[in-house]
Each structure stands twice: as C-alpha cells, then as structure tokens.
Amino acid sequence: MKELKKEDIKQEVFDLYDDYAHNKIERRQFIEKLSIYAIGGITIPSLLSFIMPNYLDFILIKPDDPRLISKFINYESPNGGGSIRGLFSKPIEAKTKLPGIIVVHENRGLNPYIEDVARRAAVEGFITLAPDALTPLGGYPGNDDDGRELQKQRDRDEMLEDFIAAYEYLKSHDDCNGKVGVVGFCFGGWIANMMAVKVPSLSAAVPFYGGQPTNEQTTEIEAPLMLHFAELDKRVNEGWPTYEEALKENNVNYIAHFYPEVNHGFHNNTTPRYDDEAANLAWNRTIAFFKEKLK
C-alpha cells in the first residue's frame, strides 16, 4: 500500500471530506465519491485512514501535564441541556486570580483535540473550560462519526445556552478574575460569534472558521473579535463580506485574518488539513489577543 503524503491528496478530496464532516453528504456518498481518487496505488482504505483524525499521536499537552490542574467538572445549564460536563484546566502554580477562556468544540462533541486546545490555553496563563455539548446524550462517544450523529440530535440554540452557562460558571469561579473570553472552531466558531451577540459582558471572542450571525444580531455585539479564516474554505467564507459590512456599520472592534492556501480546519493538528505555519500564527495571535483583552 502506498504511503500517503499531504501532497498526494487532491484539493477535491479535502473539499469532499469537508462536505462529509459538515453533514452535506452521507457516509455512503462520501465513500462512493472518494473512490474516484483511489488511483495510482492509492486505495479507499488508505485515503480514509489518512484523512481521518489521529488523536492519539498528536496531543501536545498531555492530560497529566505537571504544569496544570486539569479535571472534568459539571455545571448547570438551566436553559439548555441540564448538567453539562466540561474539562476545567488551570496553571498549578497560579498565585492570583486568572482570566478565563471558554473553548468550544466542533460539530462532534468534546474530542481529544479540543481537550488538548483547552490545556494549551491553560499553560499560557488562563483558566479554561471546554464543555461537551453532547453531555445530555451521553457525551462524546469516542469517535467523530458517531459524535456528529449525536450532535445533529441537539438543537443548536440550546447548545448555545449551554456554552453561555459555561461562561457564567467560569466568570464567577473563585479562581477567575471575572474576565472571560471564548474561542471556538467550526461549529464552535459560530458559538463564539453568537456568544458575542448574546453576552454583553463577554470580554473577547475568537471564532476559527465559524458561521456568522445575521445583520440584525450583529448590532448586539459589544465584545472585541478576532476572526480566523482559511482561504480555501469557500463554504464559511461565503458569508464573510456581509458580516464584515455589518461589523463596520455597527462599529464593532474586530480584526480578521485570512490564511492563504489552507483548508477549513487548518488549526486541527490531528488531520492532514492541518497547516503548521498558519496554525501556529493563528494561535499565537489568539493568545496575544486574549492577554490584551482579558487583563
């Protein structure tokens, strides 16, 4: 079997995976269309194995990292899913109250990549909470395919309320200085945008390739925004010009970054869509933004 490299994969395969990962096509259609690209020693199983997430080998901050206290907690979300489970992390040597960050997963529940991202933020000097919106359905099931199926069963506005409740929990936590921001990826990017709409006291929001609010909703945004987009992400980017116009009309404090020649999901280091240069630049910008806005 040919050992695949990123340069072996046509852009159409990444676009096809994006459609599948965002419920535009069913798995059967995905496999059928993927077969077109199984040529020249490339098999369908090898394509599937290559393009799917590999969480085990790419965790950057281990769950038992000695710099952190990292544990699962439950908090109440009275308007959403009831008691919600989330990963709470903070620097072990913190001497003072710290700013907080809500870390919001993609459309498949709290998987190991998002847990890792929450720990990455914590080692930078923040208290983080990464909720699992699948908690009412038993939580992240251990794989993304089943996670997507479960998340489709939940109402996204109810999930939004669950993440707003996480904000309230973290903001009032004894170890928090009362300044809380949010970072989200894909579905979580939409949540980050919508928390900026719904939470007037939110200190900052950083959506990664997230869906946009309506023009009317944008009038409610008070938090400063840093928005990250992938140049090749036509699906999400389609809504950006209208959103940008609304942000300007409403004098929202925002900065938007477009990363050339990268795909949706470029920050996720567990899949071949990952781009090291763009991911590191976006993450460094994000941490600097939070350090400025949450101080």
Order of alpha helices (4+ residues) and beta strands (2+ residues): alpha-alpha-alpha-beta-beta-beta-alpha-beta-alpha-alpha-beta-alpha-beta-alpha-beta-alpha-alpha-beta-alpha
